[in-house]
Amino acid sequence: MPGTNIEPMREYKISYAPPTGKPLGTNRTFQICTTIVIPILNLVAKKRWRGASNIPMTGRVIVASNHISYLDVLFLTHFLYRNGRAPRYIGKEGVFKTPVIGRILLAAGQVPVARESKDAAKALEHAVKLLQAGHCLGVYPEGTLTRDPAGWPMVAKTGLARLAIMTHSPVIPIAQWGSHIVMPTYEKKIKLFPRTPINILVGAPLDLSRWYDREDDPEALVEATAFVMRAITDLLEELRGEKRPIEIFDPHTSDLPRTGNFKKKR
């Protein structure tokens, strides 16, 4: 990418990855970022948080949420951090190639993934190590912002299920709603005022034990992924006060491009 020579997976592995057993809350870069960002979030958001007691205070855990805005990760991190967990996220490699922001993310211990490449396996391996060391891993199972026109979760990728099945990690379903008002889906315009209600609802830990050790079974991965997404969508129905569509939006059968910002002029 022009303007930067960052190679996320190489630099992450060599220069930035803290010991996997080190709590992210002690990461200096992460602490500095939260000190700066959280007061700003408090200015633009009215916190409507429920279900925090479902977040375990210690031990490995995967938190899985729907994805409706580029700001989701900030609001979810704020929620998790205020409730005792400092998450790591698996994110698109392209974000980590952004000058300044990319280096901040790497220094803060976040995990870049180059999809459909050999480096994707490296990111998975490191994510497994993080979970085995007792970290909180944040995942957006859809892999990108939803393309559903009404903002409902779409058919998800199976990476989350693979991680949970391999590591026997509990999965916490989370629904978010409101961040798309501050920054609309696939847009970068920000509405700062008036303050927007940011709704986060956390469900009980999901039991994926019926699929444990079947990470190489495509059918098991699809079933486990659908199980998690149903739980997330159930929570979102409660937040929105309306029923989900009968048919789940599938990016594989849609006329929209499967990757990238389809609203961006080309």
PAGU-222378 format. One record per residue: residue number from 1; chain; x, z, y of N, C-alpha, C, O in turn. Coordinates in steps of 0.05 Angstrom, whole numbers, plus 5000, padded with zeros to 4 digits. Example, Ala and Ser with C-alpha at 12.3 -4.5 7.8 and 13.67 -1.06 7.14 Angstrom:
BEGIN
PT  resi  chain  neast   nup  nnorth  caeast  caup  canorth  ceast   cup  cnorth  oeast   oup  onorth
PT     1      A   5264  5156    4886    5246  5156     4910   5264  5156    4934   5285  5169    4934
PT     2      A   5257  5142    4955    5273  5143     4979   5258  5157    5001   5268  5161    5023
This chain:
BEGIN
PT  resi  chain  neast   nup  nnorth  caeast  caup  canorth  ceast   cup  cnorth  oeast   oup  onorth
PT     1      A   5017  5000    4976    5000  5000     5000   5018  5000    5025   5036  5016    5026
PT     2      A   5012  4983    5045    5029  4982     5069   5028  5008    5083   5008  5022    5084
PT     3      A   5051  5016    5095    5052  5040     5112   5061  5065    5097   5065  5085    5110
PT     4      A   5065  5063    5071    5075  5087     5057   5089  5078    5032   5083  5057    5020
PT     5      A   5109  5094    5024    5124  5088     5000   5120  5110    4979   5136  5113    4961
PT     6      A   5098  5125    4982    5092  5146     4963   5084  5134    4937   5067  5115    4936
PT     7      A   5095  5144    4915    5087  5136     4888   5076  5162    4876   5091  5177    4864
PT     8      A   5050  5166    4877    5038  5192     4870   5046  5203    4843   5054  5226    4842
PT     9      A   5043  5188    4822    5048  5200     4796   5077  5208    4793   5084  5229    4782
PT    10      A   5095  5191    4802    5124  5197     4800   5131  5221    4817   5144  5240    4807
PT    11      A   5122  5221    4842    5129  5243     4860   5115  5268    4852   5126  5290    4856
PT    12      A   5091  5266    4842    5076  5290     4833   5091  5303    4811   5095  5327    4811
PT    13      A   5100  5287    4791    5113  5298     4768   5140  5311    4775   5146  5333    4765
PT    14      A   5155  5298    4792    5182  5308     4798   5183  5328    4820   5196  5348    4818
PT    15      A   5169  5322    4842    5173  5337     4867   5152  5358    4873   5158  5379    4886
PT    16      A   5127  5354    4865    5106  5370     4876   5092  5388    4857   5079  5408    4865
PT    17      A   5093  5382    4831    5077  5398     4812   5088  5427    4810   5110  5431    4801
PT    18      A   5073  5447    4819    5081  5474     4816   5079  5482    4787   5065  5468    4772
PT    19      A   5092  5504    4778    5088  5512     4751   5059  5514    4744   5043  5525    4760
PT    20      A   5051  5505    4720    5023  5504     4714   5010  5532    4712   4986  5534    4714
PT    21      A   5026  5552    4709    5015  5579     4708   5013  5592    4735   5003  5615    4737
PT    22      A   5021  5579    4756    5021  5591     4783   4993  5588    4795   4983  5565    4798
PT    23      A   4980  5610    4803    4953  5608     4815   4954  5591    4840   4971  5595    4857
PT    24      A   4936  5572    4842    4936  5554     4865   4931  5569    4891   4939  5560    4913
PT    25      A   4918  5592    4889    4912  5608     4913   4938  5618    4927   4937  5625    4950
PT    26      A   4960  5617    4912    4986  5625     4924   5001  5601    4935   5023  5605    4946
PT    27      A   4990  5577    4932    5003  5553     4942   5002  5553    4972   4981  5554    4984
PT    28      A   5026  5553    4985    5027  5556     5014   5012  5533    5029   4998  5538    5048
PT    29      A   5016  5509    5019    5002  5486     5032   4972  5489    5030   4958  5484    5049
PT    30      A   4962  5498    5006    4934  5502     5003   4923  5523    5022   4902  5521    5034
PT    31      A   4939  5545    5024    4930  5567     5042   4929  5558    5071   4910  5565    5086
PT    32      A   4949  5542    5080    4949  5532     5107   4924  5514    5112   4911  5516    5133
PT    33      A   4919  5497    5092    4896  5478     5095   4870  5493    5097   4853  5487    5114
PT    34      A   4866  5514    5080    4841  5529     5082   4839  5544    5108   4817  5547    5119
PT    35      A   4861  5554    5118    4860  5568     5144   4851  5550    5167   4837  5559    5185
PT    36      A   4859  5525    5165    4851  5505     5186   4823  5494    5182   4807  5492    5200
PT    37      A   4817  5487    5157    4793  5472     5151   4768  5489    5150   4747  5481    5160
PT    38      A   4769  5513    5138    4745  5529     5135   4731  5536    5161   4707  5534    5162
PT    39      A   4746  5544    5183    4731  5549     5208   4716  5524    5218   4695  5527    5230
PT    40      A   4728  5500    5213    4714  5476     5222   4688  5472    5206   4668  5465    5217
PT    41      A   4690  5476    5179    4667  5474     5162   4645  5493    5170   4621  5487    5170
PT    42      A   4653  5517    5178    4633  5537     5187   4619  5529    5212   4596  5537    5217
PT    43      A   4632  5513    5229    4620  5503     5254   4599  5482    5248   4579  5480    5263
PT    44      A   4603  5465    5228    4585  5442     5224   4565  5447    5202   4545  5432    5199
PT    45      A   4568  5469    5186    4551  5472     5162   4537  5499    5162   4548  5520    5170
PT    46      A   4512  5499    5153    4497  5523     5147   4499  5527    5117   4488  5511    5102
PT    47      A   4512  5548    5108    4517  5551     5079   4491  5560    5065   4479  5580    5072
PT    48      A   4483  5544    5045    4460  5551     5028   4471  5551    4999   4467  5532    4984
PT    49      A   4484  5573    4992    4498  5575     4967   4482  5593    4947   4473  5614    4955
PT    50      A   4479  5583    4923    4466  5599     4902   4480  5596    4875   4491  5575    4869
PT    51      A   4480  5617    4860    4491  5616     4833   4520  5621    4830   4532  5615    4810
PT    52      A   4532  5633    4851    4561  5639     4850   4569  5657    4827   4592  5655    4818
PT    53      A   4551  5673    4817    4557  5691     4795   4563  5676    4770   4574  5688    4751
PT    54      A   4556  5650    4769    4563  5634     4745   4591  5624    4744   4600  5613    4725
PT    55      A   4606  5628    4766    4634  5620     4767   4651  5642    4756   4652  5664    4768
PT    56      A   4666  5638    4734    4683  5659     4724   4706  5665    4742   4718  5646    4753
PT    57      A   4713  5690    4746    4734  5697     4765   4762  5690    4754   4781  5687    4770
PT    58      A   4765  5689    4728    4791  5684     4716   4787  5664    4692   4765  5660    4683
PT    59      A   4809  5653    4684    4809  5636     4660   4803  5607    4666   4793  5600    4687
PT    60      A   4809  5590    4647    4805  5561     4650   4776  5555    4652   4759  5566    4639
PT    61      A   4770  5536    4670    4743  5527     4674   4743  5500    4687   4760  5494    4704
PT    62      A   4723  5483    4680    4719  5458     4694   4693  5460    4709   4672  5466    4698
PT    63      A   4695  5454    4735    4670  5453     4751   4664  5423    4756   4681  5408    4764
PT    64      A   4639  5416    4750    4631  5388     4751   4607  5385    4770   4587  5399    4767
PT    65      A   4609  5366    4789    4589  5364     4809   4581  5334    4814   4596  5316    4807
PT    66      A   4557  5330    4825    4550  5304     4835   4566  5297    4859   4579  5314    4871
PT    67      A   4565  5271    4867    4584  5262     4888   4568  5244    4907   4561  5221    4900
PT    68      A   4563  5254    4932    4547  5239     4951   4560  5233    4978   4549  5218    4994
PT    69      A   4584  5244    4982    4597  5241     5008   4627  5245    5005   4636  5260    4987
PT    70      A   4643  5232    5022    4672  5237     5022   4678  5266    5029   4700  5276    5023
PT    71      A   4659  5280    5041    4664  5308     5048   4658  5328    5026   4662  5352    5029
PT    72      A   4647  5319    5004    4639  5337     4982   4661  5356    4974   4657  5380    4970
PT    73      A   4685  5345    4971    4707  5361     4961   4714  5384    4980   4721  5406    4971
PT    74      A   4710  5380    5006    4716  5402     5025   4695  5424    5023   4702  5447    5022
PT    75      A   4670  5416    5022    4649  5437     5020   4649  5451    4993   4645  5476    4992
PT    76      A   4655  5437    4972    4656  5450     4946   4681  5468    4944   4679  5490    4933
PT    77      A   4703  5460    4955    4727  5477     4955   4722  5502    4971   4731  5524    4963
PT    78      A   4709  5499    4994    4702  5522     5010   4686  5542    4994   4692  5566    4994
PT    79      A   4666  5532    4980    4649  5550     4963   4665  5563    4942   4663  5588    4938
PT    80      A   4681  5548    4927    4696  5560     4905   4717  5580    4915   4721  5601    4903
PT    81      A   4730  5573    4937    4751  5590     4948   4739  5617    4957   4751  5638    4953
PT    82      A   4716  5616    4970    4703  5641     4979   4692  5657    4955   4685  5680    4958
PT    83      A   4691  5645    4932    4681  5659     4908   4703  5663    4888   4698  5665    4864
PT    84      A   4728  5664    4898    4750  5673     4881   4765  5652    4865   4783  5660    4850
PT    85      A   4759  5626    4868    4774  5606     4853   4785  5585    4873   4771  5576    4891
PT    86      A   4810  5578    4868    4823  5557     4884   4826  5533    4866   4844  5532    4849
PT    87      A   4810  5512    4869    4809  5490     4850   4831  5469    4853   4841  5465    4875
PT    88      A   4837  5456    4832    4852  5431     4832   4832  5409    4826   4814  5413    4810
PT    89      A   4836  5386    4838    4819  5363     4833   4835  5340    4822   4858  5336    4828
PT    90      A   4821  5324    4805    4832  5298     4797   4821  5278    4816   4797  5274    4817
PT    91      A   4839  5264    4830    4829  5245     4851   4841  5217    4848   4862  5214    4834
PT    92      A   4829  5198    4860    4839  5170     4860   4867  5168    4871   4873  5181    4892
PT    93      A   4884  5153    4858    4911  5150     4867   4913  5139    4896   4931  5146    4911
PT    94      A   4894  5122    4903    4895  5109     4929   4894  5129    4952   4907  5125    4972
PT    95      A   4879  5151    4948    4878  5172     4968   4906  5185    4972   4913  5192    4995
PT    96      A   4920  5188    4950    4946  5201     4952   4968  5183    4964   4989  5192    4971
PT    97      A   4961  5157    4967    4980  5138     4980   4976  5137    5010   4991  5124    5024
PT    98      A   4956  5152    5020    4951  5152     5049   4972  5169    5062   4977  5191    5055
PT    99      A   4985  5157    5083    5006  5173     5097   4997  5200    5106   4974  5202    5115
PT   100      A   5013  5220    5104    5008  5247     5113   4988  5261    5094   4995  5280    5080
PT   101      A   4964  5250    5092    4943  5262     5074   4953  5263    5046   4949  5283    5031
PT   102      A   4965  5241    5037    4975  5239     5009   4995  5261    5003   4994  5274    4982
PT   103      A   5014  5265    5021    5034  5286     5016   5022  5314    5017   5031  5332    5003
PT   104      A   5003  5318    5035    4990  5344     5036   4976  5350    5009   4978  5372    4998
PT   105      A   4961  5330    4999    4947  5334     4974   4966  5340    4951   4961  5357    4934
PT   106      A   4988  5325    4950    5008  5329     4929   5020  5357    4931   5023  5371    4911
PT   107      A   5027  5365    4956    5039  5391     4960   5020  5413    4954   5028  5435    4946
PT   108      A   4994  5408    4956    4973  5428     4951   4966  5429    4921   4948  5444    4913
PT   109      A   4980  5413    4905    4976  5415     4876   4953  5399    4864   4945  5403    4842
PT   110      A   4943  5379    4880    4921  5363     4870   4932  5341    4851   4956  5335    4853
PT   111      A   4915  5330    4834    4925  5312     4813   4916  5283    4817   4892  5278    4815
PT   112      A   4934  5265    4823    4926  5237     4826   4923  5223    4799   4937  5229    4780
PT   113      A   4905  5204    4798    4901  5189     4774   4899  5159    4781   4883  5151    4797
PT   114      A   4916  5143    4767    4915  5114     4770   4897  5103    4748   4906  5102    4725
PT   115      A   4873  5096    4754    4854  5088     4733   4863  5063    4719   4875  5045    4731
PT   116      A   4856  5061    4694    4861  5038     4677   4890  5030    4678   4897  5006    4679
PT   117      A   4908  5050    4677    4937  5045     4676   4949  5066    4658   4936  5085    4650
PT   118      A   4975  5062    4652    4988  5081     4634   4991  5108    4648   4993  5129    4634
PT   119      A   4991  5109    4675    4993  5134     4689   4968  5151    4687   4969  5175    4692
PT   120      A   4946  5139    4680    4921  5155     4676   4925  5175    4654   4914  5197    4656
PT   121      A   4939  5168    4634    4945  5186     4611   4962  5210    4621   4959  5232    4611
PT   122      A   4981  5204    4640    4998  5226     4650   4981  5246    4665   4985  5270    4663
PT   123      A   4962  5236    4681    4945  5254     4696   4928  5271    4677   4924  5295    4682
PT   124      A   4918  5259    4656    4903  5274     4636   4919  5295    4623   4910  5318    4619
PT   125      A   4944  5289    4616    4962  5308     4603   4967  5332    4622   4966  5355    4613
PT   126      A   4971  5327    4647    4976  5349     4666   4951  5366    4670   4952  5390    4672
PT   127      A   4928  5352    4671    4902  5367     4673   4898  5386    4649   4889  5408    4652
PT   128      A   4905  5376    4626    4903  5393     4602   4921  5417    4604   4913  5440    4598
PT   129      A   4945  5413    4614    4964  5436     4617   4953  5456    4638   4956  5480    4634
PT   130      A   4941  5446    4659    4930  5464     4679   4908  5481    4667   4906  5505    4672
PT   131      A   4891  5469    4652    4869  5484     4639   4880  5504    4619   4870  5527    4618
PT   132      A   4899  5496    4603    4911  5514     4584   4924  5538    4597   4926  5559    4585
PT   133      A   4933  5534    4622    4946  5556     4637   4925  5573    4652   4933  5592    4665
PT   134      A   4900  5566    4650    4879  5583     4662   4869  5575    4689   4857  5591    4703
PT   135      A   4873  5550    4697    4865  5541     4724   4836  5532    4725   4823  5528    4704
PT   136      A   4826  5530    4749    4800  5519     4755   4804  5489    4763   4818  5483    4782
PT   137      A   4791  5471    4748    4795  5443     4752   4768  5431    4762   4748  5434    4749
PT   138      A   4769  5418    4785    4745  5406     4796   4743  5376    4789   4763  5362    4792
PT   139      A   4720  5368    4779    4717  5340     4770   4690  5329    4780   4670  5343    4779
PT   140      A   4691  5305    4791    4666  5290     4797   4663  5269    4774   4676  5248    4775
PT   141      A   4646  5275    4754    4644  5259     4730   4638  5229    4735   4646  5212    4720
PT   142      A   4624  5223    4757    4617  5195     4763   4642  5179    4771   4642  5154    4769
PT   143      A   4663  5193    4779    4688  5179     4785   4690  5167    4813   4711  5159    4822
PT   144      A   4667  5167    4827    4666  5156     4854   4639  5166    4866   4623  5178    4852
PT   145      A   4635  5159    4891    4609  5166     4903   4587  5151    4889   4590  5128    4880
PT   146      A   4564  5164    4886    4542  5151     4872   4533  5125    4887   4534  5124    4911
PT   147      A   4525  5106    4871    4515  5081     4882   4485  5080    4880   4472  5060    4888
PT   148      A   4473  5101    4869    4444  5102     4868   4433  5102    4896   4441  5118    4913
PT   149      A   4414  5084    4903    4404  5082     4930   4390  5107    4941   4389  5111    4965
PT   150      A   4381  5125    4923    4368  5149     4932   4387  5174    4929   4378  5196    4934
PT   151      A   4412  5169    4922    4431  5191     4921   4431  5207    4895   4444  5228    4894
PT   152      A   4417  5198    4874    4417  5212     4849   4443  5206    4833   4454  5184    4837
PT   153      A   4451  5224    4816    4475  5218     4799   4471  5193    4782   4449  5188    4773
PT   154      A   4492  5178    4779    4491  5154     4763   4505  5159    4736   4515  5181    4731
PT   155      A   4505  5139    4719    4519  5141     4693   4548  5148    4698   4561  5134    4714
PT   156      A   4558  5168    4685    4585  5179     4691   4606  5168    4671   4599  5157    4651
PT   157      A   4631  5173    4679    4653  5166     4661   4657  5189    4642   4646  5211    4645
PT   158      A   4673  5185    4621    4675  5204     4599   4700  5222    4602   4705  5239    4584
PT   159      A   4715  5220    4624    4740  5236     4626   4735  5266    4626   4750  5280    4614
PT   160      A   4714  5275    4639    4707  5303     4640   4702  5313    4611   4713  5334    4604
PT   161      A   4686  5299    4596    4680  5307     4569   4705  5308    4552   4709  5327    4536
PT   162      A   4723  5289    4555    4748  5289     4540   4764  5314    4545   4774  5327    4527
PT   163      A   4766  5321    4571    4782  5345     4578   4769  5370    4566   4783  5387    4555
PT   164      A   4743  5373    4569    4729  5397     4559   4731  5399    4529   4735  5421    4519
PT   165      A   4728  5377    4515    4729  5377     4486   4757  5383    4476   4761  5397    4456
PT   166      A   4777  5372    4489    4805  5376     4481   4814  5405    4485   4828  5416    4468
PT   167      A   4805  5417    4507    4815  5443     4514   4796  5466    4508   4802  5489    4513
PT   168      A   4772  5459    4498    4751  5479     4493   4745  5495    4519   4740  5519    4518
PT   169      A   4745  5481    4541    4740  5494     4567   4710  5495    4573   4696  5476    4567
PT   170      A   4701  5517    4585    4673  5518     4594   4669  5499    4617   4687  5495    4634
PT   171      A   4646  5487    4619    4639  5469     4641   4617  5481    4657   4596  5489    4646
PT   172      A   4622  5484    4683    4602  5495     4701   4589  5472    4717   4602  5459    4733
PT   173      A   4563  5467    4713    4549  5446     4728   4543  5455    4756   4533  5477    4760
PT   174      A   4547  5438    4776    4542  5444     4804   4528  5420    4817   4535  5397    4812
PT   175      A   4507  5426    4833    4494  5406     4848   4499  5411    4878   4498  5434    4887
PT   176      A   4505  5390    4893    4509  5392     4922   4489  5373    4936   4482  5352    4925
PT   177      A   4480  5382    4959    4462  5366     4975   4464  5373    5004   4463  5397    5011
PT   178      A   4468  5354    5021    4470  5359     5050   4495  5347    5062   4495  5340    5086
PT   179      A   4517  5345    5047    4542  5334     5057   4538  5305    5066   4552  5296    5084
PT   180      A   4519  5290    5054    4514  5263     5061   4501  5260    5089   4500  5238    5100
PT   181      A   4491  5282    5099    4479  5282     5126   4502  5284    5146   4501  5271    5167
PT   182      A   4522  5300    5140    4545  5303     5157   4561  5277    5157   4570  5267    5178
PT   183      A   4566  5266    5133    4580  5241     5131   4565  5224    5109   4568  5230    5086
PT   184      A   4549  5204    5117    4533  5189     5098   4550  5176    5076   4574  5171    5079
PT   185      A   4537  5172    5053    4550  5161     5030   4563  5134    5036   4551  5116    5047
PT   186      A   4589  5132    5029    4605  5108     5034   4608  5101    5063   4614  5078    5070
PT   187      A   4605  5121    5081    4611  5117     5109   4630  5139    5118   4634  5159    5105
PT   188      A   4642  5134    5142    4662  5153     5152   4654  5164    5180   4670  5176    5194
PT   189      A   4628  5159    5187    4618  5170     5212   4611  5199    5207   4598  5206    5187
PT   190      A   4618  5217    5226    4612  5245     5222   4592  5255    5242   4594  5249    5266
PT   191      A   4572  5270    5233    4552  5282     5251   4558  5312    5251   4553  5326    5232
PT   192      A   4570  5321    5273    4578  5349     5275   4556  5368    5282   4555  5391    5273
PT   193      A   4537  5359    5299    4516  5377     5309   4489  5362    5309   4488  5338    5312
PT   194      A   4468  5377    5305    4467  5406     5299   4478  5412    5271   4481  5394    5255
PT   195      A   4483  5437    5266    4494  5445     5241   4475  5436    5218   4451  5438    5220
PT   196      A   4487  5427    5196    4472  5416     5174   4472  5436    5150   4493  5447    5143
PT   197      A   4449  5441    5138    4448  5458     5114   4463  5444    5092   4458  5422    5084
PT   198      A   4483  5458    5081    4498  5448     5058   4489  5465    5034   4496  5489    5031
PT   199      A   4475  5452    5016    4464  5466     4992   4482  5462    4968   4489  5440    4961
PT   200      A   4489  5485    4956    4505  5484     4931   4491  5503    4911   4486  5526    4917
PT   201      A   4484  5492    4888    4471  5508     4867   4487  5506    4842   4493  5484    4832
PT   202      A   4495  5529    4831    4512  5530     4807   4496  5538    4783   4480  5558    4784
PT   203      A   4498  5524    4761    4484  5530     4737   4501  5547    4718   4525  5552    4723
PT   204      A   4489  5556    4697    4504  5572     4676   4524  5554    4662   4520  5530    4660
PT   205      A   4545  5566    4651    4565  5551     4636   4552  5536    4613   4534  5546    4599
PT   206      A   4561  5511    4609    4550  5494     4588   4567  5497    4562   4591  5500    4563
PT   207      A   4553  5498    4540    4566  5500     4514   4569  5472    4501   4550  5460    4493
PT   208      A   4594  5463    4501    4600  5437     4490   4613  5439    4462   4625  5420    4452
PT   209      A   4610  5462    4450    4625  5468     4425   4617  5448    4402   4633  5443    4384
PT   210      A   4593  5437    4403    4585  5419     4382   4602  5394    4382   4603  5379    4362
PT   211      A   4616  5388    4404    4633  5364     4406   4663  5371    4405   4679  5353    4407
PT   212      A   4670  5396    4402    4698  5404     4402   4714  5388    4382   4706  5382    4360
PT   213      A   4739  5381    4391    4758  5367     4374   4749  5339    4365   4758  5328    4345
PT   214      A   4730  5327    4380    4721  5300     4375   4727  5282    4399   4712  5263    4405
PT   215      A   4750  5288    4412    4757  5273     4436   4763  5243    4431   4764  5227    4450
PT   216      A   4767  5236    4406    4772  5208     4399   4748  5194    4388   4749  5171    4379
PT   217      A   4725  5207    4390    4700  5196     4380   4683  5187    4404   4672  5203    4418
PT   218      A   4681  5160    4409    4667  5150     4432   4638  5160    4434   4629  5166    4456
PT   219      A   4625  5163    4411    4597  5172     4412   4595  5201    4422   4577  5208    4437
PT   220      A   4614  5218    4413    4615  5246     4421   4620  5247    4451   4608  5264    4465
PT   221      A   4638  5231    4462    4644  5231     4490   4620  5223    4507   4614  5236    4528
PT   222      A   4606  5203    4498    4582  5194     4513   4560  5215    4512   4548  5221    4533
PT   223      A   4556  5227    4489    4536  5248     4486   4542  5273    4504   4525  5283    4518
PT   224      A   4567  5281    4503    4575  5305     4518   4573  5299    4548   4565  5317    4564
PT   225      A   4581  5275    4556    4579  5268     4585   4550  5268    4594   4544  5279    4615
PT   226      A   4533  5256    4578    4504  5256     4586   4493  5284    4587   4476  5290    4604
PT   227      A   4502  5301    4569    4493  5329     4569   4500  5343    4595   4483  5357    4607
PT   228      A   4525  5339    4604    4533  5351     4629   4518  5340    4653   4509  5355    4670
PT   229      A   4515  5314    4653    4501  5301     4676   4472  5308    4677   4461  5310    4699
PT   230      A   4459  5313    4654    4431  5322     4655   4429  5350    4668   4411  5355    4684
PT   231      A   4449  5367    4662    4449  5394     4674   4453  5392    4704   4439  5407    4719
PT   232      A   4471  5375    4713    4476  5372     4742   4451  5361    4755   4443  5370    4777
PT   233      A   4438  5341    4743    4414  5329     4755   4391  5348    4755   4374  5348    4774
PT   234      A   4388  5365    4735    4368  5386     4735   4371  5404    4759   4351  5411    4773
PT   235      A   4396  5412    4765    4401  5429     4788   4395  5414    4814   4384  5426    4833
PT   236      A   4401  5388    4815    4396  5373     4839   4366  5369    4844   4357  5369    4867
PT   237      A   4351  5367    4823    4322  5366     4826   4312  5391    4840   4295  5390    4857
PT   238      A   4323  5414    4832    4315  5439     4844   4322  5440    4873   4306  5449    4890
PT   239      A   4346  5431    4880    4355  5431     4908   4338  5412    4925   4330  5419    4947
PT   240      A   4331  5389    4914    4317  5369     4930   4287  5373    4929   4272  5362    4946
PT   241      A   4277  5388    4909    4248  5392     4907   4234  5367    4899   4211  5363    4907
PT   242      A   4246  5350    4884    4234  5325     4875   4246  5317    4848   4267  5327    4840
PT   243      A   4232  5299    4834    4240  5290     4808   4260  5267    4809   4258  5250    4827
PT   244      A   4278  5267    4790    4297  5245     4788   4283  5219    4780   4260  5220    4769
PT   245      A   4295  5196    4784    4283  5171     4775   4283  5170    4744   4300  5182    4732
PT   246      A   4265  5155    4733    4263  5153     4704   4288  5139    4693   4299  5147    4672
PT   247      A   4297  5118    4707    4321  5103     4698   4345  5112    4713   4345  5112    4738
PT   248      A   4367  5119    4699    4392  5127     4712   4406  5102    4722   4409  5083    4707
PT   249      A   4416  5103    4746    4431  5080     4757   4457  5077    4741   4472  5096    4737
PT   250      A   4462  5052    4732    4485  5046     4716   4503  5026    4731   4495  5003    4733
PT   251      A   4526  5035    4740    4544  5016     4755   4554  4993    4739   4562  4973    4750
PT   252      A   4553  4996    4712    4562  4975     4695   4543  4951    4694   4551  4928    4688
PT   253      A   4518  4956    4699    4498  4935     4698   4487  4927    4726   4471  4909    4728
PT   254      A   4498  4940    4746    4489  4935     4774   4503  4910    4785   4524  4902    4775
PT   255      A   4491  4898    4805    4504  4875     4818   4525  4885    4838   4541  4868    4848
PT   256      A   4526  4911    4843    4546  4921     4862   4573  4922    4848   4574  4925    4824
PT   257      A   4595  4920    4863    4621  4923     4851   4624  4951    4840   4614  4971    4851
PT   258      A   4638  4954    4818    4641  4979     4804   4660  4999    4818   4658  5023    4815
PT   259      A   4678  4988    4834    4697  5005     4848   4698  4998    4878   4689  4976    4886
PT   260      A   4708  5016    4894    4711  5010     4922   4686  5015    4938   4665  5021    4927
PT   261      A   4688  5013    4964    4666  5017     4982   4650  4992    4985   4659  4973    4999
PT   262      A   4627  4990    4972    4611  4965     4973   4599  4961    5000   4589  4938    5005
PT   263      A   4598  4981    5018    4587  4977     5044   4608  4966    5064   4601  4958    5086
PT   264      A   4633  4967    5056    4654  4958     5074   4655  4928    5075   4653  4914    5055
PT   265      A   4657  4917    5099    4658  4888     5103   4684  4878    5091   4705  4889    5095
PT   266      A   4681  4856    5077    4705  4844     5063   4712  4817    5076   4731  4804    5068
